[in-house]
């Protein structure tokens, strides 16, 4: 097994690739144009004594890619890293805020609907008392004293209690 290590001088990110021992060629396809690279090949083997993996340096080479090489293209690293994270985070925050706003509007509409129903329900309730003296009251007037009369049919004025 072989290990290929390479990095660019501008970003100093070390990239590792493992290659099977039977491969004689390896194509580097993710190089950027107009950059200096340092590439090293290491042989990876099993150390029989310690049961650990050992490495042996096969060789290193330094090279520079052409400025307009067809297979090499510069990708803006900061765009792929931080900017994409900020964009995705902004989309998530915006969608959560829209969801909260929709829930608040729904709650406001339902609470106003119940307030209007409660106001309409209590609009036709009136309290009626027939005075304080008990001497001259008739028996029909005495039965209504201190009671609450609820008009269940506000559109009909033919009820005896609403007259």
C-alpha positions in Angstrom: 0.0 0.0 0.0 1.3 3.5 -0.8 0.3 6.8 0.7 0.5 10.0 -1.4 0.7 13.3 0.6 0.6 16.7 -1.0 -0.2 20.3 -0.1 -0.3 23.7 -1.7 2.0 26.4 -0.4 -0.9 28.9 -0.2 -3.3 27.1 2.0 -1.0 24.6 3.8 -3.7 21.9 3.9 -2.1 18.4 3.8 -4.0 15.9 1.7 -3.6 12.2 2.0 -4.5 9.5 -0.6 -4.1 5.8 -0.1 -3.2 3.8 -3.2 -3.1 0.0 -3.5 0.3 -1.5 -4.2 -0.7 -2.9 -7.6 -1.4 0.6 -9.0 1.4 2.2 -10.9 -0.2 5.5 -11.7 -2.3 8.0 -9.7 -4.1 11.0 -11.2 -4.2 14.1 -9.0 -7.4 15.8 -10.2 -8.0 18.5 -7.5 -5.1 20.8 -8.1 -5.5 24.5 -8.4 -3.9 26.6 -11.2 -0.7 28.6 -10.6 0.2 27.1 -7.2 3.3 25.5 -5.8 2.8 21.9 -4.5 5.0 19.5 -2.6 4.2 15.8 -3.1 5.6 12.9 -1.2 5.0 9.1 -1.6 5.4 6.8 1.4 5.3 3.0 1.4 2.9 1.7 4.1 3.6 -1.8 5.5 2.8 -4.0 8.5 5.5 -4.1 11.1 5.6 -7.7 12.2 7.3 -7.0 15.5 5.0 -4.3 17.0 1.8 -5.0 15.1 1.7 -1.4 14.1 1.7 0.1 10.6 5.1 1.4 9.4 5.9 3.9 6.7 9.0 4.4 4.6 9.7 7.5 2.5 9.8 6.6 -1.2 10.4 10.1 -2.5 9.3 13.7 -2.6 8.9 16.2 -5.5 8.0 19.9 -5.7 6.1 21.3 -8.7 4.1 24.3 -9.8 0.9 24.0 -11.8 0.4 26.2 -14.9 -1.5 29.4 -14.6 -4.1 28.4 -17.3 -3.9 24.6 -17.1 -7.1 23.0 -18.4 -7.7 20.6 -15.6 -6.7 23.0 -12.8 -9.1 25.6 -11.7 -9.0 27.8 -8.6 -12.0 27.5 -6.3 -12.5 30.3 -3.9 -11.9 28.6 -0.6 -13.6 31.2 1.5 -16.7 30.9 -0.6 -16.9 27.1 -0.1 -16.2 27.4 3.6 -17.5 30.3 5.6 -19.8 31.9 3.1 -21.8 28.8 2.4 -22.2 28.1 6.2 -23.4 31.7 6.7 -25.9 31.3 3.7 -27.3 28.0 5.0 -27.5 29.3 8.5 -29.3 32.4 7.3 -31.8 30.3 5.4 -32.5 28.2 8.5 -33.0 31.3 10.7 -35.3 32.9 8.2 -37.4 29.8 7.9 -37.7 29.5 11.7 -38.7 33.2 11.9 -41.4 32.8 9.2 -42.7 29.7 11.0 -42.9 31.6 14.3 -44.6 34.6 12.6 -47.2 32.3 11.0 -47.9 30.7 14.4 -48.3 34.1 16.1 -50.7 35.3 13.4 -52.7 32.1 13.7 -52.9 32.6 17.5 -54.0 36.2 17.1 -56.8 35.3 14.7 -58.1 32.5 16.9 -57.9 34.6 20.1 -59.8 37.5 18.4 -62.4 35.0 17.1 -63.0 33.7 20.6 -63.2 37.3 22.1 -65.8 38.2 19.5 -67.8 35.0 20.3 -67.6 35.8 24.0 -68.6 39.4 23.5 -71.6 38.3 21.3 -72.5 35.7 23.9 -72.6 38.2 26.7 -74.2 41.0 24.8 -77.8 39.7 25.3 -77.5 39.2 29.1 -79.1 41.7 31.3 -79.5 41.8 35.1 -82.9 42.8 36.4 -83.9 43.6 40.0 -87.3 44.8 41.1 -86.4 47.3 43.8 -85.9 47.0 47.5 -89.3 47.3 49.2 -91.1 44.1 49.9 -94.5 45.4 51.1 -96.3 46.3 47.9 -94.8 43.7 45.5 -97.1 41.3 43.8 -96.4 37.6 43.7 -95.3 37.7 40.0 -92.9 40.5 40.7 -91.5 38.7 43.8 -90.5 35.7 41.7 -88.3 37.9 39.4 -86.6 39.7 42.2 -82.8 39.3 42.2 -82.8 37.0 39.1 -80.9 37.3 35.8 -82.8 37.2 32.6 -81.0 35.9 29.5 -82.6 36.7 26.2 -81.9 33.7 23.9 -83.7 35.2 20.9 -82.6 38.8 20.7 -84.3 39.2 17.3 -87.7 38.2 18.6 -89.3 40.9 20.8 -92.4 38.8 21.5 -91.0 37.1 24.7 -92.7 38.1 27.9 -89.4 38.4 29.7 -87.8 40.7 27.2 -90.8 43.2 27.2 
